[in-house]
Amino acid sequence: LTTEFGNASSRFHAYGMRARNLVDTAREQVAALIGAMPSEIIFTSGATESNNLALRGAAAAHAAARGLVDGGNQSSPGHIITATTEHKAVLDVVKAMRDEGWDVTFLSVDREGRLDLDRLRAAIRPDTALISLMAANNEIGTLHPVEEIGAIARQHGVTFHCDAVQAAGNVAIDVERWNVDLLSLSSHKLYGPKGVGALYVREGIDLLPSQSGGIHEDGRRAGTLNTPGIVGMAKALELAYDEHEARVAHYQTLRDALIDGVLARVPGAHLTGHRTQRLPGHASFILDGVEANMLLVHLDLKGIAGSSGSACKTGNPEPSGLLMAMGYTPEQALTGLRLTVGMQTTEADIEYTIDAIAESVEKVRALA
Protein backbone atom coordinates (compact mmCIF):
# COMPACT_ATOMS: atom_id res chain seq x y z
CA LEU A 1 0.00 0.00 0.00
CA THR A 2 2.84 2.40 0.73
CA THR A 3 5.71 1.16 -1.44
CA GLU A 4 4.32 -0.57 -4.55
CA PHE A 5 1.59 1.69 -5.91
CA GLY A 6 2.16 1.04 -9.61
CA ASN A 7 -0.53 -0.30 -11.94
CA ALA A 8 0.10 -4.00 -12.55
CA SER A 9 -1.17 -3.59 -16.11
CA SER A 10 1.49 -0.97 -16.94
CA ARG A 11 4.43 -2.92 -18.30
CA PHE A 12 6.69 -0.17 -19.58
CA HIS A 13 7.94 1.32 -16.32
CA ALA A 14 9.49 -0.08 -13.15
CA TYR A 15 6.53 0.77 -10.89
CA GLY A 16 4.14 -1.24 -13.02
CA MET A 17 6.53 -4.15 -13.53
CA ARG A 18 7.12 -4.50 -9.80
CA ALA A 19 3.38 -4.53 -9.21
CA ARG A 20 2.97 -7.12 -11.98
CA ASN A 21 5.60 -9.33 -10.36
CA LEU A 22 3.70 -9.19 -7.06
CA VAL A 23 0.45 -10.16 -8.79
CA ASP A 24 2.18 -12.98 -10.69
CA THR A 25 3.61 -14.37 -7.45
CA ALA A 26 0.19 -14.17 -5.77
CA ARG A 27 -1.38 -15.96 -8.73
CA GLU A 28 1.15 -18.76 -8.39
CA GLN A 29 0.44 -19.03 -4.65
CA VAL A 30 -3.34 -19.24 -5.07
CA ALA A 31 -3.02 -21.73 -7.91
CA ALA A 32 -0.67 -24.01 -5.96
CA LEU A 33 -2.96 -24.07 -2.93
CA ILE A 34 -5.95 -25.36 -4.93
CA GLY A 35 -4.08 -27.60 -7.35
CA ALA A 36 -4.41 -25.32 -10.39
CA MET A 37 -2.10 -23.64 -12.87
CA PRO A 38 -1.39 -19.91 -12.51
CA SER A 39 -2.90 -19.23 -15.94
CA GLU A 40 -6.22 -20.62 -14.64
CA ILE A 41 -6.62 -17.94 -11.93
CA ILE A 42 -8.53 -14.70 -12.56
CA PHE A 43 -8.50 -12.07 -9.83
CA THR A 44 -11.78 -10.25 -9.18
CA SER A 45 -13.34 -7.83 -6.69
CA GLY A 46 -14.82 -10.69 -4.64
CA ALA A 47 -17.03 -13.75 -4.73
CA THR A 48 -20.06 -11.92 -6.12
CA GLU A 49 -18.11 -10.85 -9.19
CA SER A 50 -16.50 -14.29 -9.48
CA ASN A 51 -19.93 -15.95 -9.44
CA ASN A 52 -21.33 -13.49 -11.97
CA LEU A 53 -18.37 -13.96 -14.28
CA ALA A 54 -18.52 -17.75 -13.99
CA LEU A 55 -22.26 -18.02 -14.58
CA ARG A 56 -22.71 -15.37 -17.23
CA GLY A 57 -19.36 -15.94 -18.90
CA ALA A 58 -19.71 -19.71 -19.28
CA ALA A 59 -23.38 -19.48 -20.24
CA ALA A 60 -22.70 -16.83 -22.85
CA ALA A 61 -19.94 -18.95 -24.38
CA HIS A 62 -22.31 -21.93 -24.49
CA ALA A 63 -25.06 -19.88 -26.12
CA ALA A 64 -22.64 -18.47 -28.67
CA ALA A 65 -21.47 -21.96 -29.58
CA ARG A 66 -25.07 -23.17 -29.95
CA GLY A 67 -25.86 -20.19 -32.12
CA LEU A 68 -23.08 -21.15 -34.51
CA VAL A 69 -24.19 -24.78 -34.58
CA ASP A 70 -27.94 -24.29 -34.66
CA GLY A 71 -28.02 -21.23 -36.85
CA GLY A 72 -29.30 -19.10 -33.97
CA ASN A 73 -32.79 -20.58 -34.11
CA GLN A 74 -32.98 -22.20 -30.68
CA SER A 75 -35.95 -21.11 -28.55
CA SER A 76 -33.79 -20.91 -25.41
CA PRO A 77 -30.06 -20.25 -25.05
CA GLY A 78 -29.81 -23.32 -22.86
CA HIS A 79 -30.40 -24.93 -19.48
CA ILE A 80 -28.82 -24.30 -16.05
CA ILE A 81 -28.99 -26.43 -12.90
CA THR A 82 -28.56 -24.99 -9.41
CA ALA A 83 -30.10 -25.49 -5.95
CA THR A 84 -32.72 -23.62 -3.96
CA THR A 85 -30.17 -23.19 -1.14
CA GLU A 86 -27.39 -21.45 -3.04
CA HIS A 87 -26.07 -18.06 -1.94
CA LYS A 88 -27.86 -15.01 -3.33
CA ALA A 89 -24.73 -14.21 -5.34
CA VAL A 90 -25.63 -17.27 -7.42
CA LEU A 91 -29.41 -17.44 -7.06
CA ASP A 92 -30.05 -13.83 -8.05
CA VAL A 93 -27.85 -14.17 -11.13
CA VAL A 94 -29.54 -17.38 -12.22
CA LYS A 95 -33.01 -15.91 -11.65
CA ALA A 96 -32.06 -12.91 -13.79
CA MET A 97 -30.81 -15.26 -16.51
CA ARG A 98 -34.11 -17.15 -16.31
CA ASP A 99 -35.89 -13.87 -16.99
CA GLU A 100 -33.60 -13.45 -20.01
CA GLY A 101 -34.75 -16.77 -21.48
CA TRP A 102 -32.61 -19.45 -19.89
CA ASP A 103 -34.31 -22.58 -18.59
CA VAL A 104 -33.37 -23.21 -14.95
CA THR A 105 -33.82 -26.25 -12.71
CA PHE A 106 -33.66 -25.53 -8.97
CA LEU A 107 -32.78 -28.70 -7.07
CA SER A 108 -34.35 -29.15 -3.65
CA VAL A 109 -32.54 -30.41 -0.55
CA ASP A 110 -33.53 -32.55 2.41
CA ARG A 111 -34.12 -31.46 6.00
CA GLU A 112 -30.36 -31.36 6.62
CA GLY A 113 -29.60 -29.35 3.49
CA ARG A 114 -28.23 -32.28 1.50
CA LEU A 115 -28.64 -32.76 -2.24
CA ASP A 116 -30.06 -35.89 -3.87
CA LEU A 117 -27.52 -36.76 -6.56
CA ASP A 118 -30.03 -38.94 -8.39
CA ARG A 119 -32.18 -35.84 -8.87
CA LEU A 120 -29.14 -34.04 -10.24
CA ARG A 121 -28.53 -36.82 -12.76
CA ALA A 122 -32.19 -36.81 -13.78
CA ALA A 123 -32.18 -33.03 -14.26
CA ILE A 124 -29.38 -33.01 -16.84
CA ARG A 125 -30.61 -32.43 -20.41
CA PRO A 126 -28.90 -32.37 -23.80
CA ASP A 127 -28.95 -28.56 -23.69
CA THR A 128 -27.67 -28.23 -20.10
CA ALA A 129 -24.92 -25.63 -20.22
CA LEU A 130 -23.95 -25.31 -16.61
CA ILE A 131 -24.29 -26.83 -13.14
CA SER A 132 -23.67 -24.40 -10.28
CA LEU A 133 -23.60 -25.90 -6.78
CA MET A 134 -21.71 -24.70 -3.70
CA ALA A 135 -19.16 -26.66 -1.71
CA ALA A 136 -20.52 -25.64 1.70
CA ASN A 137 -23.61 -23.74 2.74
CA ASN A 138 -23.04 -20.39 4.39
CA GLU A 139 -26.19 -20.45 6.52
CA ILE A 140 -26.34 -24.02 7.84
CA GLY A 141 -22.78 -25.25 7.23
CA THR A 142 -23.71 -28.44 5.36
CA LEU A 143 -20.97 -29.78 3.08
CA HIS A 144 -21.89 -31.00 -0.39
CA PRO A 145 -20.20 -33.95 -2.15
CA VAL A 146 -18.36 -31.77 -4.66
CA GLU A 147 -16.19 -34.55 -6.03
CA GLU A 148 -19.23 -36.68 -6.88
CA ILE A 149 -21.10 -33.71 -8.35
CA GLY A 150 -18.09 -32.92 -10.50
CA ALA A 151 -17.85 -36.52 -11.68
CA ILE A 152 -21.51 -36.45 -12.73
CA ALA A 153 -21.02 -33.19 -14.61
CA ARG A 154 -17.86 -34.49 -16.30
CA GLN A 155 -19.63 -37.73 -17.31
CA HIS A 156 -22.35 -35.72 -19.05
CA GLY A 157 -20.03 -33.13 -20.57
CA VAL A 158 -21.54 -30.25 -18.57
CA THR A 159 -19.51 -27.34 -17.21
CA PHE A 160 -19.47 -27.35 -13.40
CA HIS A 161 -19.16 -24.17 -11.33
CA CYS A 162 -18.61 -24.39 -7.59
CA ASP A 163 -18.95 -21.52 -5.13
CA ALA A 164 -16.21 -22.53 -2.68
CA VAL A 165 -16.18 -19.33 -0.65
CA GLN A 166 -17.20 -20.98 2.63
CA ALA A 167 -15.06 -24.07 2.06
CA ALA A 168 -11.75 -22.32 1.38
CA GLY A 169 -9.48 -22.54 4.39
CA ASN A 170 -11.83 -24.99 6.08
CA VAL A 171 -11.72 -27.85 3.57
CA ALA A 172 -8.80 -28.96 1.41
CA ILE A 173 -9.51 -27.88 -2.17
CA ASP A 174 -8.12 -29.78 -5.14
CA VAL A 175 -9.71 -28.68 -8.40
CA GLU A 176 -8.52 -31.81 -10.19
CA ARG A 177 -9.92 -34.20 -7.60
CA TRP A 178 -13.11 -32.14 -7.35
CA ASN A 179 -13.63 -32.24 -11.14
CA VAL A 180 -14.59 -28.55 -11.15
CA ASP A 181 -14.36 -26.30 -14.21
CA LEU A 182 -15.03 -22.99 -12.44
CA LEU A 183 -14.48 -22.21 -8.76
CA SER A 184 -15.15 -18.98 -6.85
CA LEU A 185 -13.09 -17.73 -3.90
CA SER A 186 -13.28 -14.69 -1.61
CA SER A 187 -10.48 -13.13 0.42
CA HIS A 188 -12.37 -11.80 3.41
CA LYS A 189 -13.65 -15.25 4.38
CA LEU A 190 -10.00 -16.17 4.91
CA TYR A 191 -9.11 -13.25 7.20
CA GLY A 192 -7.81 -11.50 4.09
CA PRO A 193 -8.61 -8.01 2.80
CA LYS A 194 -12.13 -7.20 1.66
CA GLY A 195 -12.93 -6.34 -1.93
CA VAL A 196 -10.85 -9.03 -3.64
CA GLY A 197 -11.55 -12.56 -4.82
CA ALA A 198 -10.59 -15.06 -7.48
CA LEU A 199 -12.14 -17.31 -10.08
CA TYR A 200 -10.51 -20.54 -11.16
CA VAL A 201 -11.19 -21.33 -14.84
CA ARG A 202 -10.05 -24.73 -16.04
CA GLU A 203 -7.87 -24.59 -19.14
CA GLY A 204 -10.03 -25.17 -22.20
CA ILE A 205 -13.24 -23.81 -20.66
CA ASP A 206 -14.71 -21.04 -22.78
CA LEU A 207 -15.55 -17.93 -20.78
CA LEU A 208 -16.78 -14.69 -22.31
CA PRO A 209 -16.14 -11.51 -20.28
CA SER A 210 -19.23 -10.24 -18.47
CA GLN A 211 -18.13 -6.59 -18.49
CA SER A 212 -16.35 -4.32 -20.93
CA GLY A 213 -13.71 -1.66 -20.44
CA GLY A 214 -10.33 -3.35 -20.70
CA ILE A 215 -8.34 -6.44 -21.58
CA HIS A 216 -7.08 -7.29 -18.09
CA GLU A 217 -6.68 -10.88 -16.95
CA ASP A 218 -6.03 -12.12 -20.51
CA GLY A 219 -9.16 -10.36 -21.74
CA ARG A 220 -11.47 -12.21 -19.38
CA ARG A 221 -12.07 -9.51 -16.78
CA ALA A 222 -11.92 -5.75 -17.32
CA GLY A 223 -10.69 -3.44 -14.56
CA THR A 224 -7.51 -2.36 -12.80
CA LEU A 225 -6.14 -5.04 -10.53
CA ASN A 226 -6.22 -4.47 -6.75
CA THR A 227 -2.56 -5.28 -6.20
CA PRO A 228 -2.44 -4.91 -2.38
CA GLY A 229 -5.68 -6.88 -2.02
CA ILE A 230 -4.45 -9.65 -4.31
CA VAL A 231 -1.17 -10.00 -2.41
CA GLY A 232 -3.10 -10.04 0.86
CA MET A 233 -5.52 -12.67 -0.39
CA ALA A 234 -2.71 -14.99 -1.48
CA LYS A 235 -1.05 -14.66 1.91
CA ALA A 236 -4.33 -15.22 3.75
CA LEU A 237 -5.00 -18.41 1.76
CA GLU A 238 -1.47 -19.60 2.47
CA LEU A 239 -1.90 -19.00 6.22
CA ALA A 240 -5.32 -20.68 6.19
CA TYR A 241 -3.75 -23.91 4.98
CA ASP A 242 -0.72 -23.72 7.27
CA GLU A 243 -1.09 -26.49 9.86
CA HIS A 244 -4.53 -27.04 8.36
CA GLU A 245 -5.35 -30.43 9.88
CA ALA A 246 -4.59 -29.28 13.43
CA ARG A 247 -6.59 -26.08 12.99
CA VAL A 248 -9.60 -27.94 11.56
CA ALA A 249 -9.51 -30.43 14.43
CA HIS A 250 -9.47 -27.51 16.89
CA TYR A 251 -12.41 -25.88 15.14
CA GLN A 252 -14.38 -29.12 15.20
CA THR A 253 -13.79 -29.59 18.94
CA LEU A 254 -15.02 -26.07 19.71
CA ARG A 255 -17.93 -26.38 17.27
CA ASP A 256 -19.13 -29.62 18.81
CA ALA A 257 -18.86 -28.18 22.33
CA LEU A 258 -20.92 -25.18 21.23
CA ILE A 259 -23.59 -27.33 19.57
CA ASP A 260 -23.82 -29.75 22.48
CA GLY A 261 -23.94 -26.92 24.98
CA VAL A 262 -26.71 -24.98 23.25
CA LEU A 263 -28.83 -28.07 22.68
CA ALA A 264 -28.41 -29.07 26.35
CA ARG A 265 -28.94 -25.63 27.90
CA VAL A 266 -31.63 -24.09 25.67
CA PRO A 267 -35.08 -25.73 25.59
CA GLY A 268 -36.54 -25.70 22.10
CA ALA A 269 -33.15 -25.40 20.37
CA HIS A 270 -32.71 -27.51 17.24
CA LEU A 271 -29.59 -27.90 15.10
CA THR A 272 -29.95 -26.97 11.43
CA GLY A 273 -27.81 -28.62 8.78
CA HIS A 274 -26.04 -31.96 9.02
CA ARG A 275 -24.58 -32.89 12.40
CA THR A 276 -21.17 -34.02 11.15
CA GLN A 277 -21.01 -33.27 7.41
CA ARG A 278 -20.66 -29.54 8.05
CA LEU A 279 -18.00 -26.86 8.11
CA PRO A 280 -15.58 -27.45 11.00
CA GLY A 281 -16.31 -24.17 12.79
CA HIS A 282 -19.98 -23.69 11.94
CA ALA A 283 -22.98 -24.02 14.28
CA SER A 284 -26.56 -23.08 13.38
CA PHE A 285 -29.88 -23.49 15.14
CA ILE A 286 -33.54 -22.66 15.15
CA LEU A 287 -34.84 -21.58 18.54
CA ASP A 288 -38.55 -22.10 19.20
CA GLY A 289 -40.35 -18.88 20.04
CA VAL A 290 -37.29 -16.64 19.68
CA GLU A 291 -37.22 -13.91 17.05
CA ALA A 292 -33.61 -14.13 15.91
CA ASN A 293 -32.93 -10.46 15.28
CA MET A 294 -34.00 -9.60 18.83
CA LEU A 295 -31.72 -12.32 20.15
CA LEU A 296 -28.80 -10.92 18.17
CA VAL A 297 -29.23 -7.55 19.88
CA HIS A 298 -28.99 -9.20 23.30
CA LEU A 299 -25.94 -11.21 22.24
CA ASP A 300 -24.27 -8.12 20.83
CA LEU A 301 -24.63 -6.42 24.21
CA LYS A 302 -22.67 -9.35 25.63
CA GLY A 303 -19.91 -8.96 23.05
CA ILE A 304 -21.00 -11.85 20.84
CA ALA A 305 -21.33 -11.33 17.07
CA GLY A 306 -23.81 -13.79 15.61
CA SER A 307 -26.00 -13.72 12.54
CA SER A 308 -29.52 -14.68 11.70
CA GLY A 309 -30.99 -16.96 9.10
CA SER A 310 -33.23 -14.08 8.10
CA ALA A 311 -32.55 -10.89 6.20
CA CYS A 312 -33.83 -7.47 7.23
CA LYS A 313 -35.58 -5.38 4.61
CA THR A 314 -36.81 -1.90 5.49
CA GLY A 315 -36.88 -2.92 9.14
CA ASN A 316 -39.19 -5.89 8.64
CA PRO A 317 -37.65 -9.31 9.33
CA GLU A 318 -38.20 -11.86 6.59
CA PRO A 319 -38.12 -15.63 7.07
CA SER A 320 -35.00 -17.35 5.82
CA GLY A 321 -35.67 -18.62 2.31
CA LEU A 322 -33.07 -21.31 2.81
CA LEU A 323 -34.70 -22.71 5.94
CA MET A 324 -38.09 -22.72 4.25
CA ALA A 325 -36.53 -24.53 1.28
CA MET A 326 -35.45 -27.19 3.79
CA GLY A 327 -39.03 -27.65 4.98
CA TYR A 328 -39.19 -25.33 7.99
CA THR A 329 -42.26 -23.14 8.48
CA PRO A 330 -42.05 -19.35 8.01
CA GLU A 331 -42.35 -18.97 11.78
CA GLN A 332 -39.43 -21.33 12.37
CA ALA A 333 -37.45 -19.63 9.60
CA LEU A 334 -37.52 -16.40 11.61
CA THR A 335 -35.68 -18.04 14.51
CA GLY A 336 -32.41 -19.05 12.87
CA LEU A 337 -29.12 -18.36 14.65
CA ARG A 338 -25.68 -18.88 13.14
CA LEU A 339 -22.37 -18.79 15.01
CA THR A 340 -18.87 -19.64 13.82
CA VAL A 341 -15.64 -20.21 15.68
CA GLY A 342 -12.43 -18.61 14.51
CA MET A 343 -8.68 -18.68 14.90
CA GLN A 344 -8.74 -16.84 18.22
CA THR A 345 -11.74 -18.64 19.75
CA THR A 346 -11.02 -20.48 23.01
CA GLU A 347 -12.83 -23.04 25.14
CA ALA A 348 -13.60 -20.25 27.60
CA ASP A 349 -15.22 -18.28 24.78
CA ILE A 350 -17.46 -21.25 24.00
CA GLU A 351 -18.54 -21.62 27.62
CA TYR A 352 -19.29 -17.90 27.85
CA THR A 353 -21.27 -18.00 24.60
CA ILE A 354 -23.40 -20.94 25.73
CA ASP A 355 -24.24 -19.11 28.96
CA ALA A 356 -25.01 -15.91 27.06
CA ILE A 357 -27.32 -17.67 24.60
CA ALA A 358 -29.21 -19.45 27.37
CA GLU A 359 -29.70 -16.20 29.32
CA SER A 360 -30.60 -14.16 26.24
CA VAL A 361 -33.11 -16.70 24.93
CA GLU A 362 -34.85 -16.69 28.31
CA LYS A 363 -35.09 -12.89 28.23
CA VAL A 364 -36.36 -12.72 24.65
CA ARG A 365 -39.02 -15.34 25.34
CA ALA A 366 -40.12 -13.45 28.45
CA LEU A 367 -40.64 -10.33 26.33
CA ALA A 368 -42.62 -12.12 23.62
VENGIWO-V78379 format. One record per run of one state. SS is the DSSP state (hx for helix, st for strand, lp for the rest). FROM is the first residue (numbers start at 1). TO is the last residue. Records with the same first field share a line. If there is no record, write none. Layout:
BEGIN
SS: FROM-TO  FROM-TO
END
This chain:
BEGIN
lp: 1-13  35-37  45-46  71-78  84-87  100-102  108-108  110-114  116-116  124-127  133-135  137-141  144-145  156-158  164-167  169-170  172-174  179-181  187-187  191-196  202-215  220-226  241-243  266-268  272-277  279-281  288-291  302-306  309-311  314-315  318-320  326-331  335-335  341-346  368-368
hx: 14-34  38-40  47-70  88-99  117-123  146-155  175-178  188-190  216-219  227-240  244-265  292-301  321-325  332-334  347-367
st: 41-44  79-83  103-107  109-109  115-115  128-132  136-136  142-143  159-163  168-168  171-171  182-186  197-201  269-271  278-278  282-287  307-308  312-313  316-317  336-340
END
